[in-house]
Every structure is written in C-alpha cells, then in structure tokens.
Amino acid sequence: MPLESVRQSNPFKKIEKRLRHQVGAAVMDYTMIEEGDVVMACISGGKDSFAMLDSLLHLSRVAPIDFRVVAVNLDQKQPGFPAHILPEYLEQKNIDYYVIDKDTYSVVKQKIPEGKTTCGLCSRLRRGTLYAFAEEIGATKIALGHHMDDIVETLFLNLFHGGKLKAMPPKLLSDDKRNIVIRPMAYCREADIQAYADNKQYPIIPCNLCGSQENLQRQSVKAMLNQWDKDQPGRVQNIFKGIQNTSPSQLADTALFNFNDLTIDRSSNKPEYAFEDAVISAQFEQTHLHVDTVKFVDVS
C-alpha cells in the first residue's frame, strides 16, 4: 500500500484526530496560548516533540486566535549527533526554526560521575539556555513535548524518591517570572504519540546522554505504569485526573490547609451522618448483617 494511503487509513486518522482534540482541550483548559503569542516549540528530535510541533502548527492554522510557532533545537554537542537532520527536515517542511549551539554535554560529563544519572543536571542546563533564548527571540511561551505518561511518571518519582506530592504542571511560570512554559501534550497518551510518530516516519534522533543509561528510576516507574495499564486500563488517566482534582483538607500539608484552626460548628439542622434508614440498611446487608431498622438516637 502506498505510504500516503497508509497515512490516510482509519486507525491513523482516529489517532490524529484524538491527539489534535486533546492538544486543543489542554490549550483551552489552561489558557496556554493567547492572541499574538510567539510559541517557541522546543524540538529535541524525539517523537514527542515532533508530534507536538505538528499539533501546534495545525492549531495555528485553525484556531480563532492569531499566534506564531517557531521551532528551536538545542544542539548539546553530543558525540555523533547528526546535526543536519533537524534543519533538513524543518526546511523541507518550510517551518521557521533556530538551532542553538551549546556544549552542555561536556559540562554534564565533567560534573556527573560515570554511571550516575545525568538527567537532573542536563535538564537544568537545557532549561536555562532555552529560557534565555526565548527572551532573545521575543517568544512569549515555551512549549515542551511532555505528555500524560511523563507527568504521571514524574508524580511517582517525586513521591518515591523525593517525598513530595508534585508532578509537571501543564502550564508553569518560571521562578523569575520571565517565562511561561506550556505542555500542550498533557492530555495525550504516549502510546498514541508513538503510533502517530511511526506513521509519520519522523527522523528520530536518540539521546546519547540519558537514552543510553539503563536502570534509571524513571524506567522503573514507566514499567510499573505500563503493567497497571495492562491490568487496569484507564488507571493512568485516573491518576492524572487526581492531580487535577486535589483536596488539600484530605492530605497533610499544613502550608496548603489550616489544620490548626479547625473548630466545631453544630449550627446546621442536619448533621452529615443523618443518612436515610434504607441506605444504612443496605450498607449493613453488604457486610452480611441483617438490619430491619436503623435509627440515630438523640443523646443530647
């Protein structure tokens, strides 16, 4: 079957439609893009950033607001990095782009002992470079290709190894308040992005810094979530919904909720435990107890 026919096949079109809908929904829910924005789409050469770029370019054509998308690649001077691939691809697609030459690879290899995880320092150096370049070119939003799986993985990494209940927000104001980071793929699943990228045949460039390291903590969490997906489909989505629907009073963070000043207020006519008799009876029957009538006794 010709390649173009495959791309127009029903499974691909469904995935493409779903991804575009999810990106549009995330952009709207978090007001990621506004009139007149210059969106700097950070392109690493991985499947996620390629799919994000395509989605943002499509959105720029159909959205009721006017904004511009410019692709930016950070060449970190990794040994063997095929520096020609991205420029050739972007020029072929007639996409505006910049390439930043910054030797963060040497810094990471110098500072991090062999065998240790390089991701932390690498991401900090990359982030600082991209933040500065966004200001230089007048970009008002910095778009990253993180998806739902990345966000949920980060949640568990912070829980398991950092003792913190935090993940990656779909929209973030930098600490110095000089840049806004957006994650338009926040509602997208990695499996859909992989299938989309396979069909589009992007010129994927592997990462020699982190992609070659085995037994990373993230890979362990990813394997756990993949197993959950097999055993209980929809669990990852539910976890993501959970970080959208938090209840500070049901957690234990004294900075988020004032536990010290909780006081009793019995002014209401009906206490919250005054359930209907039939509901209580049904609950007891489920635990193999037979209750004909359940009444709350006024002990005042």
Stockholm file with secondary structure:
# STOCKHOLM 1.0

chainA/1-300         MPLESVRQSNPFKKIEKRLRHQVGAAVMDYTMIEEGDVVMACISGGKDSFAMLDSLLHLSRVAPIDFRVVAVNLDQKQPGFPAHILPEYLEQKNIDYYVIDKDTYSVVKQKIPEGKTTCGLCSRLRRGTLYAFAEEIGATKIALGHHMDDIVETLFLNLFHGGKLKAMPPKLLSDDKRNIVIRPMAYCREADIQAYADNKQYPIIPCNLCGSQENLQRQSVKAMLNQWDKDQPGRVQNIFKGIQNTSPSQLADTALFNFNDLTIDRSSNKPEYAFEDAVISAQFEQTHLHVDTVKFVDVS
#=GR chainA/1-300 SS CCHHHHHTSHHHHHHHHHHHHHHHHHHHHTTCCCTTCEEEEECCSSHHHHHHHHHHHHHHHHSSSCCEEEEEEEECCCTTCCTTHHHHHHHHTTCCEEEEECCHHHHHHHHSCTTSCCHHHHHHHHHHHHHHHHHHHTCSEEECCCCHHHHHHHHHHHHHHHCCCCCCCSEEECTTSSCEEECTTTTCCHHHHHHHHHHHTCCCCCCTTTTTCCSCHHHHHHHHHHHHHHHSTTHHHHHHHHHHSCCGGGSCCTTTSCCTTCCCCCCSSSCTTCCCHHHHHHHHHHTTCCCSCCCCCCCC
#=GC SS_cons         CCHHHHHTSHHHHHHHHHHHHHHHHHHHHTTCCCTTCEEEEECCSSHHHHHHHHHHHHHHHHSSSCCEEEEEEEECCCTTCCTTHHHHHHHHTTCCEEEEECCHHHHHHHHSCTTSCCHHHHHHHHHHHHHHHHHHHTCSEEECCCCHHHHHHHHHHHHHHHCCCCCCCSEEECTTSSCEEECTTTTCCHHHHHHHHHHHTCCCCCCTTTTTCCSCHHHHHHHHHHHHHHHSTTHHHHHHHHHHSCCGGGSCCTTTSCCTTCCCCCCSSSCTTCCCHHHHHHHHHHTTCCCSCCCCCCCC
//
